[in-house]
Amino acid sequence: MRFLLISHIENARQSLRSNRLRSSLTMLGVGIGVASVTTILSLGGGASNVVGDQVDALGGNIAVIRPSSAKLDPLANLSQLQSPSNFTASTLTDADVAYIRQVPGVTAVAPLMILGGTVSGDMIAPPETTVVASTPDLQDISQLKIRSGQFLDPSLRENTAVIGVQTSVNIFGTEQSIGKTVAIRGKAFTVVGILDRINTPINYNNVDFDTAVIINESSARGLNQGNAQIQQINVQTKSIDQLQSAVVGINQSLLKTHLGETDFTILTGEQIAQPSSQLFYIIAGVTTAIAGISLLVGGIGIMNIMLVSVTERTREIGIRKAVGASNSDIIGQFLIESLILSLGGGIAGYIAGYAGAFIISTFLTFDPLLSWEIAAIAIGISVIIGTLFGLYPAIRAARKDPINALRQYD
């Protein structure tokens, strides 16, 4: 059996080497499909790891509550996860926040509202500037470090703001802007704190705090004339051991306030780290389409070259059958040849996919994920394509009548 397998592999190698250009072009379709799959899986995994590491660094005692119906923004920034502002018709309310605070084990609650509108200081802020409305608990939950000044404080006058260091540079031209006035939708806010630089636009809050402006929740409702919506609620428990019981209590409380309607989602642990950016949905959709078409083309190419090979080697098939080769031997010979074509394209695509992922990652803030699971998926896809599209030519070769096959002249 081992000798027969080695013989099949050697025959396949000789056959493919005799038609190198044709074989290479056949592998190309499978390679493009596998490269597309490898790229999206590695980038998606890399983004998930970034958020997952951040959640673990916070102690793992964080829960995030979001509306269950989210409208995905097809123009999401390439370097960020989807902003919570893209959630529409949020069902989260102030009453929910109040009930969550009463759940045993909960030590901090920070609702998040993402606001639109023009932000300006000495200069107008760039479009990527995000206005975040929350409570002082946000600093403790997200472990935001203050570069200078202080964080939000209810004892201060209402119209105060904490800004990211890059926002300070963008609108004031300096990192030292304590006491300056920032206008949000025409309303003046006094800067009381500057956040330390974070350089992690991908995080479970879906906010790049370096380019953010943070104001009190009550101020946000004034800006939006009472129509501001809570797009996310961050919850922290005293310890990770209390997290699950707190989640159960939060779920029960929210079901009561929402009249039994499960129109919210509570995320913990690895669930928080799942990419929520429309970027990944767009890439996944596009690469799936590309991969599907490429794999189909590659599979048809494999079938075509195998059918041509069967026709060209009809006499060889007749000779092999005449000396005792069974139908299964013939099927095995051509299936192995088909698998080598597919695996060759798959391995090349896997390498090209990672090369593309690392090139793309130079424009992002995270590295692609390297894992054996992605390699297994690439190899698995190649094996399936090689088997599916190589089976018919192999069966056709096995069904050839040896007498008629021997009449075939080169």
C-alpha positions in Angstrom: 0.0 0.0 0.0 2.8 2.4 0.9 4.7 1.5 -2.3 1.5 2.1 -4.3 1.0 5.5 -2.7 4.6 6.5 -3.4 4.2 5.4 -7.0 1.0 7.5 -7.4 2.8 10.5 -6.0 5.8 10.1 -8.3 3.5 9.6 -11.3 1.6 12.7 -10.4 4.8 14.7 -10.0 6.1 13.7 -13.4 2.7 14.4 -15.0 2.5 17.9 -13.5 6.2 18.7 -14.2 5.6 17.9 -17.9 2.9 20.6 -18.0 4.3 23.2 -15.6 2.6 26.3 -17.0 -0.8 24.6 -17.2 -0.5 23.2 -13.7 0.6 26.6 -12.3 -2.4 28.4 -13.8 -4.7 25.7 -12.5 -3.3 26.2 -9.0 -3.9 30.0 -9.2 -7.7 29.9 -8.7 -7.4 27.8 -5.6 -4.5 29.9 -4.4 -6.5 33.2 -4.6 -9.5 31.7 -2.7 -7.3 30.3 0.1 -5.4 33.6 0.3 -8.6 35.6 0.7 -9.8 33.3 3.5 -6.4 33.4 5.2 -6.2 37.2 5.1 -9.6 37.8 6.7 -9.2 35.1 9.4 -5.8 36.4 10.4 -6.8 40.0 10.5 -10.1 39.3 12.3 -8.2 37.1 14.8 -5.6 39.8 15.4 -8.3 42.4 16.1 -10.0 40.0 18.5 -6.8 39.4 20.4 -6.1 43.1 20.9 -9.5 43.6 22.5 -9.3 40.3 24.4 -5.9 41.3 25.9 -7.3 44.6 27.0 -10.2 43.0 28.7 -7.9 40.5 30.5 -5.6 43.3 31.5 -8.6 45.0 33.2 -9.0 41.9 35.4 -11.7 40.1 33.4 -14.4 41.5 35.6 -16.1 43.6 32.9 -19.5 43.2 31.2 -20.7 45.2 28.3 -24.4 45.7 27.5 -25.5 46.8 24.0 -28.7 47.0 22.2 -29.3 43.7 20.4 -30.2 45.4 17.1 -27.3 47.3 15.6 -27.1 49.1 12.3 -23.7 48.5 10.8 -22.0 51.4 9.2 -20.6 50.4 5.8 -18.1 53.4 6.0 -16.5 52.3 9.2 -13.0 53.5 9.6 -10.4 50.9 8.6 -8.4 51.3 11.8 -11.3 51.1 14.2 -14.1 48.8 15.3 -17.6 49.9 14.7 -18.5 53.0 16.8 -21.4 52.5 19.2 -22.9 55.6 17.5 -23.8 53.3 14.6 -26.4 51.5 16.8 -29.9 52.9 16.1 -33.0 53.0 18.2 -31.2 52.0 21.3 -33.4 50.4 23.9 -31.1 51.1 26.8 -32.3 53.8 29.2 -31.4 55.7 32.4 -33.7 53.4 34.3 -31.6 50.4 33.1 -28.5 52.1 34.5 -30.2 52.8 37.8 -31.3 49.1 38.2 -27.9 47.8 37.2 -26.3 49.8 39.9 -28.4 48.0 42.5 -27.4 44.5 41.3 -25.3 42.7 44.0 -21.6 42.6 43.1 -21.7 45.6 40.7 -19.2 48.3 41.8 -19.2 50.6 38.8 -21.5 51.4 35.9 -20.6 53.7 33.0 -23.2 54.3 30.2 -21.8 55.5 26.9 -23.4 57.9 24.5 -21.6 58.8 21.3 -22.7 62.2 20.0 -22.4 63.9 16.6 -21.8 67.5 15.8 -18.9 69.9 15.3 -16.1 70.1 17.8 -13.9 73.2 17.9 -11.3 75.0 19.9 -8.8 77.4 18.3 -9.3 75.2 15.3 -12.1 72.9 14.1 -11.5 69.2 15.1 -11.1 66.6 12.3 -14.1 64.4 11.5 -12.7 61.4 13.4 -13.0 63.3 16.7 -15.6 61.4 18.9 -17.7 63.1 21.6 -18.4 60.6 24.4 -20.9 61.2 27.1 -20.5 59.1 30.2 -20.0 59.2 34.0 -16.9 59.3 36.3 -17.0 55.5 36.5 -15.7 55.3 33.0 -12.2 56.1 34.2 -12.1 53.2 36.7 -13.7 50.7 34.4 -11.5 51.4 31.4 -8.5 52.4 33.4 -8.1 55.7 31.6 -4.9 57.5 32.7 -4.9 61.3 33.1 -1.9 63.1 31.6 -2.8 66.4 33.3 -5.8 67.8 35.2 -8.5 65.4 36.4 -11.4 63.3 35.1 -15.1 64.1 35.1 -16.3 65.0 38.6 -20.0 65.6 39.5 -18.9 68.3 42.0 -17.5 70.4 39.2 -19.8 72.7 37.1 -21.7 70.8 34.5 -20.1 72.0 31.3 -16.7 70.4 31.7 -14.8 68.1 29.4 -11.9 65.7 29.3 -10.1 65.4 26.0 -7.6 63.1 24.3 -4.1 64.3 23.9 -4.4 64.2 20.1 -7.7 66.1 20.2 -5.8 68.7 22.3 -3.2 69.0 19.6 -5.7 69.1 16.8 -7.9 71.9 18.2 -5.5 73.9 20.3 -2.1 73.1 18.8 -0.7 72.0 22.2 -0.9 69.1 24.6 -1.4 71.5 27.5 -4.9 72.9 27.2 -6.3 72.7 30.7 -8.7 75.6 31.2 -9.3 76.2 27.6 -12.8 76.2 26.1 -14.0 73.6 23.6 -17.2 74.1 21.7 -19.5 71.1 21.0 -22.4 71.9 18.8 -22.0 75.5 19.7 -22.0 75.0 23.5 -18.9 75.8 25.5 -17.1 73.3 27.7 -14.1 73.9 29.9 -11.3 71.4 29.6 -10.5 70.0 33.0 -8.4 67.0 32.0 -6.1 65.6 29.3 -6.0 61.8 28.8 -2.6 60.1 28.5 -1.9 58.8 25.0 -3.3 55.3 24.5 -2.6 54.5 20.8 -5.2 51.7 20.8 -8.2 52.8 18.7 -9.4 49.2 18.8 -10.9 48.5 22.2 -14.1 47.2 23.8 -15.5 50.7 24.1 -15.1 51.1 20.3 -13.7 54.6 20.9 -10.3 56.0 20.1 -9.8 58.0 23.3 -6.7 59.8 21.8 -9.1 61.7 19.5 -12.1 61.8 21.9 -13.9 64.5 23.9 -15.6 63.1 27.1 -18.4 65.1 28.8 -20.9 64.3 31.5 -24.0 62.4 30.6 -26.3 65.1 31.8 -24.5 67.6 29.5 -25.1 65.4 26.6 -28.8 65.3 27.1 -28.9 69.1 27.1 -27.0 69.1 23.8 -29.4 66.6 22.2 -32.6 68.2 23.7 -33.3 65.1 25.7 -33.0 62.7 22.7 -29.6 61.3 23.4 -29.5 57.5 23.5 -27.3 55.2 25.5 -25.5 52.9 23.0 -23.5 50.9 25.5 -23.3 50.3 29.3 -20.0 49.2 30.9 -20.3 47.3 34.1 -17.5 46.3 36.5 -17.8 43.9 39.4 -15.6 43.6 42.5 -14.0 40.4 41.3 -14.1 38.1 38.3 -15.8 35.5 40.6 -18.8 37.7 41.0 -19.1 38.5 37.3 -21.4 35.7 36.3 -23.8 36.1 39.2 -23.9 39.8 38.4 -24.7 39.1 34.8 -27.6 36.9 35.8 -28.9 39.7 38.1 -28.4 42.3 35.3 -30.3 40.1 32.9 -33.2 39.7 35.3 -33.3 43.4 36.0 -33.3 44.4 32.4 -36.0 41.9 31.5 -38.2 43.5 34.0 -37.6 47.1 32.8 -37.9 45.9 29.2 -41.2 44.1 29.9 -39.7 40.7 29.1 -38.3 41.8 25.7 -34.7 40.6 25.1 -33.7 43.7 23.1 -30.3 43.9 24.7 -27.1 41.8 24.7 -24.8 41.2 27.6 -21.2 40.4 26.6 -18.4 39.1 28.8 -15.0 37.6 28.3 -14.2 36.6 24.8 -17.6 37.8 23.6 -16.5 41.4 24.1 -13.4 40.7 21.9 -15.4 39.6 18.9 -14.9 42.2 16.0 -18.1 44.3 15.7 -16.8 46.5 12.9 -18.6 46.7 9.7 -15.1 46.7 8.2 -14.8 43.0 9.1 -18.3 42.2 7.8 -17.5 44.0 4.5 -14.1 42.2 4.2 -15.7 38.9 5.2 -18.4 39.3 2.6 -16.1 40.4 -0.2 -13.4 37.9 0.5 -16.0 35.1 0.8 -17.4 36.1 -2.6 -13.8 36.2 -4.0 -12.9 33.0 -2.3 -16.0 31.2 -3.5 -15.6 32.4 -7.1 -11.8 31.7 -7.1 -12.3 28.2 -5.6 -15.0 27.4 -8.1 -12.8 28.6 -10.9 -9.8 26.7 -9.5 -11.9 23.6 -9.0 -13.2 23.7 -12.6 -9.6 24.3 -13.7 -8.5 21.2 -11.8 -11.4 19.2 -13.3 -10.5 20.4 -16.8 -6.8 19.6 -16.5 -7.6 16.2 -15.1 -10.0 15.4 -17.9 -7.4 16.5 -20.4 -4.8 14.3 -18.6 -7.2 11.3 -18.7 -7.6 11.8 -22.4 -3.9 12.2 -23.0 -3.0 9.1 -20.9 -5.7 6.7 -22.1 -3.2 4.2 -23.4 -1.3 4.4 -20.1 -4.6 3.6 -18.3 -5.1 0.6 -20.6 -1.6 -0.7 -19.9 -2.0 -0.3 -16.1 -5.3 -2.2 -16.2 -3.8 -4.9 -18.4 -1.1 -5.6 -15.9 -3.6 -5.9 -13.0 -4.4 -2.4 -11.8 -7.9 -2.2 -10.3 -10.4 0.6 -10.7 -9.6 1.9 -7.2 -5.9 2.0 -8.2 -6.7 4.2 -11.2 -9.0 6.4 -9.1 -6.4 6.8 -6.4 -3.7 7.7 -9.0 -5.8 10.6 -10.5 -7.2 11.7 -7.2 -3.7 12.1 -5.8 -2.7 14.1 -8.8 -5.8 16.4 -8.3 -5.0 16.7 -4.6 -1.4 17.7 -5.3 -2.7 20.5 -7.6 -5.1 21.7 -5.1 -2.7 21.5 -2.1 0.0 23.3 -4.1 -2.4 26.1 -4.8 -3.7 26.1 -1.2 -0.2 26.3 0.4 0.8 29.1 -2.0 -2.4 30.9 -1.2 -1.9 30.5 2.5 1.6 32.1 2.3 0.3 34.8 0.0 -2.7 35.4 2.3 -0.4 36.0 5.3 1.9 38.2 3.3 -1.1 40.3 2.3 -2.4 40.4 5.9 1.0 41.7 7.2 1.1 44.3 4.5 -2.4 45.5 5.4 -1.5 45.4 9.1 1.1 48.1 8.5 -1.7 50.5 8.1 -3.6 49.2 11.2 -2.8 49.1 14.9 -2.6 45.3 15.3 -0.8 42.4 13.9 -2.4 39.4 12.1 -3.1 36.3 14.2 -0.8 33.3 13.6 -2.5 30.1 14.5 -2.6 26.5 13.4 -6.4 26.6 13.0 -6.0 29.0 10.0 -3.5 26.6 8.5 -5.8 23.7 9.0 -8.7 25.6 7.4 -6.5 26.4 4.4 -5.4 22.8 4.0 -8.9 21.5 4.6 -10.3 23.8 1.8 -7.6 22.6 -0.5 -8.3 18.9 0.2 -12.1 19.4 -0.3 -11.6 21.2 -3.6 -9.1 18.7 -4.9 -11.3 15.7 -3.9 -14.6 17.2 -5.2 -13.3 18.3 -8.5 -10.9 15.5 -9.1 -13.3 12.7 -8.3 -15.2 12.8 -11.6 -12.1 12.6 -13.9 -10.7 9.9 -11.7 -13.9 7.8 -12.0 -14.0 8.5 -15.7 -10.4 7.2 -16.0 -11.3 4.1 -14.0 -14.3 3.2 -16.2 -12.2 3.1 -19.4 -12.3 -0.2 -21.1 -8.7 -1.6 -21.1 -9.0 -3.1 -24.6 -10.3 0.2 -26.1 -7.7 2.1 -24.1 -4.9 0.0 -25.6 -6.0 0.8 -29.1 -5.3 4.5 -28.3 -2.0 5.5 -30.0 0.2 8.4 -28.8 
